[in-house]
Amino acid sequence: MRVLDVGSSIAATLIRFAGGASVNAAGARPKEPITIYEFESCPFCRKVREALTSLDLDARILPCPKRGERYRAELVERGGKAQFPYMIDPNTGREMYESDDIIDYLYAEYGSASARPGPKGAVPLLTGSLASMVRAQQGTFVRRSKAPEEPLELWSFEASPFCRIVRERLCELELPYLLHNIGKGSAKREAFVTRFGTMRVPYLLDPNTGKGLYESDEIVAYLDATYAR
Ligand SMILES: N[C@@H](CCC(=O)N[C@@H](CS)C(=O)NCC(=O)O)C(=O)O
């Protein structure tokens, strides 16, 4: 039911104290987007995605839901184990596991090390896991899908309840996408409005079909109709 879906997604945002709503520490800009192997319900991945919004960074997301085959095996080959998140920065050649190390790295490279919020002990793990429970573990397990030729593009920010609903489905369907983080205060908002006419997210653009969509429930229906098997 739509009202439960949106209500539980709002609850997930509140449980995480609305982390990843706005930009607070954007520094040097990477030429190429960062790549992240992750899955939506993972509390460690959630922390990293919140940092990406705070730093106003885009990312190539390679979704690795449990039982997924598209990118999990690729990561094991590359990094040696199935542990998420895993980050690759094509601009510096650095790659790493461990969410806290990734966040330290991103703040030092693309924000400022002094603006990096403290790790806060077990709180992100507890609240991030609770948020996933409230969402009934959506964004955890794979759904069979056709692989797109080109990655999709999603304009989103981490705390948005509506964007979460879309990210969960992209994750379950193992659809790679370029995540344009566009939190409050993002330098990319003006260009978005100029290009699309209004400031509203989520916005999904599928270069494989030329389709562009705003409403989260319509986006999910589109993804299912186009890619689910
Ligand atoms: N200390 C690591 C913990 C990462 C971790 O345990 N990730 C879990 C997902 S929440 C994982 O990779 N599980 C293996 C799997 O899903 O197959 C970090 O902070 O990045």
Ligand as a Chemical Component Dictionary entry (heavy atoms), coordinates in Angstrom:
data_LIG
# 
_chem_comp.id                   LIG 
_chem_comp.type                 NON-POLYMER 
_chem_comp.pdbx_formal_charge   0 
_chem_comp.three_letter_code    LIG 
# 
loop_
_chem_comp_atom.comp_id 
_chem_comp_atom.atom_id 
_chem_comp_atom.alt_atom_id 
_chem_comp_atom.type_symbol 
_chem_comp_atom.charge 
_chem_comp_atom.model_Cartn_x 
_chem_comp_atom.model_Cartn_y 
_chem_comp_atom.model_Cartn_z 
_chem_comp_atom.pdbx_ordinal 
LIG N1  N1  N 0 33.240 -2.870  8.711 1  
LIG C1  C1  C 0 32.617 -2.914  7.419 2  
LIG C2  C2  C 0 31.379 -3.773  7.554 3  
LIG C3  C3  C 0 30.695 -3.975  6.216 4  
LIG C4  C4  C 0 29.668 -5.094  6.264 5  
LIG O1  O1  O 0 29.646 -5.911  7.202 6  
LIG N2  N2  N 0 28.827 -5.131  5.242 7  
LIG C5  C5  C 0 27.852 -6.208  5.114 8  
LIG C6  C6  C 0 26.522 -5.677  4.614 9  
LIG S1  S1  S 0 25.734 -4.599  5.758 10 
LIG C7  C7  C 0 28.322 -7.182  4.062 11 
LIG O2  O2  O 0 29.148 -6.853  3.238 12 
LIG N3  N3  N 0 27.786 -8.395  4.074 13 
LIG C8  C8  C 0 28.114 -9.392  3.111 14 
LIG C9  C9  C 0 26.993 -9.664  2.178 15 
LIG O3  O3  O 0 26.023 -8.930  2.147 16 
LIG O4  O4  O 0 27.118 -10.641 1.456 17 
LIG C10 C10 C 0 32.291 -1.500  6.976 18 
LIG O5  O5  O 0 32.091 -0.605  7.808 19 
LIG O6  O6  O 0 32.269 -1.257  5.752 20 
# 
loop_
_chem_comp_bond.comp_id 
_chem_comp_bond.atom_id_1 
_chem_comp_bond.atom_id_2 
_chem_comp_bond.value_order 
_chem_comp_bond.pdbx_ordinal 
LIG N1  C1  SING 1  
LIG C1  C2  SING 2  
LIG C1  C10 SING 3  
LIG C2  C3  SING 4  
LIG C3  C4  SING 5  
LIG C4  O1  DOUB 6  
LIG C4  N2  SING 7  
LIG N2  C5  SING 8  
LIG C5  C6  SING 9  
LIG C5  C7  SING 10 
LIG C6  S1  SING 11 
LIG C7  O2  DOUB 12 
LIG C7  N3  SING 13 
LIG N3  C8  SING 14 
LIG C8  C9  SING 15 
LIG C9  O3  DOUB 16 
LIG C9  O4  SING 17 
LIG C10 O5  DOUB 18 
LIG C10 O6  SING 19 
# 
